[in-house]
Amino acid sequence: MTGFVDSHAHLDDKRFDKDRDEAISRAQEAGVGLIVCPGTDVAGTRAVLDLARKHECVLAAAGIHPHEAATADAGALAEIERLAADARCVAVGEIGLDYHYDRAPRDVQRKAFEAQLGIANRLGLPVIVHCRDAFDDCLPLLERFRTRGVMHCFSGDADTALRCCDLGMMVSFAGQVTYDKAAALRDAAKAVPAEHLMIETDSPYLTPQAVRGKRNEPAHLVHTARFLADVLGLSVEDVGRITSVNAKVLFGLAAQNETAVVYPIRDSLYVNLTNRCTNRCVFCPRQRNPRVKGHWLGTEEESEPSADEVAEAVGDPTRYDEIVFCGFGEPTLRLEVMLDVARRVKERRGRTRLNTNGQCDLIAGRPTAPLMKGLIDQVSVSLNTADPAQYEELCRSGRGKDAFDSVVGFIRSARENGIGVTVTALDYPDVDLDTVRRMAEELGAEFRPRKYRHLG
């Protein structure tokens, strides 16, 4: 983990006047490597730009908050556009709509919001959007302008969060997600795919529950990260990596797309053998964005790792609960390399799992489960449906019913060879999960439903 990114903090607020530099130092000591400070009017934007020029770890955004929308005349908007072009400015924000407080007339808010969406598009910058009780007006505007950005301090429900993701927006959670009465907000966080998740403090506001009663500051971001890790079933390191990578990608920072040979998630270590696959599943984002839980998995066939390279990257396998052959392709396309690595892992008393589309025998042209016996402890097979015709429609193997039959045959063969089998299926539209569950049980396998759009 290279450090957390606090994607929204008002360090220009007067409540930091006595210890602003110290607060920034405390944030860095806590592992917060970058802090994005949005402007809320012209004067505030100048102030955060001054901070960004003074502190390498601080970046600015230029904008007029909906509360200040009445000040967004032609001169103010021109100045915001000029300030937003500064090299230390990474976004246009904080902009948006606030129908909760209505401190500016709604038509005035919408006009200011539209004008600043236009500024962002002209400058090629993302937007930091404030939206409170105004999603029905806000989201259509984002769709019309096709502006990328982040829904700051998200306050909607799970369905609204997914609508934001469908527009390509990031969804950022602040300290209020930790509050006792924020169950609906936690459900929204669970619904957001990792590739759209960000975190923030919105300091000096919304202090996390763990330090409630104190003025909020960027160092407190770690409390929200720890809380979300528990909610999402991830490690704190996972949350830090995911949200920091997402923020760096959004804000155009130097997020290196170095292909991971192995990559940790929770207490497992995954092995990225190949991006090649026999399927072209309708729900697979491999070609669009080969990133899983903050790890970049894009690789070309000529740069696929050797067994020696994988074994070196794995190191001591007992540091992890299991070594998982997964990646963003079908691992059994490199069957011999996989078995070689598995043998080395077992020699060092590690546990192994294979995540596969189950077409192993078709790929190899021979039964593969006997070759895995004693080397692979568990296989997770993506069956996805109990209907052969629907399987071809969803997974697009190009092999018709032969592909589905091969998957079912491999599940049976793996069980016969003493390998534990879990059958998985996505909660994809029109897939009957209960029928898949029954089929898995008839095959002697466990069943695990998976969430559509959630990887890793």
Summary of the structure (lengths in Angstrom):
residues: 456
radius of gyration: 24.4
end to end distance: 17.2
largest distance: 75.3
contacts: 1630
relative contact order: 0.08
helix: 45%
strand: 18%
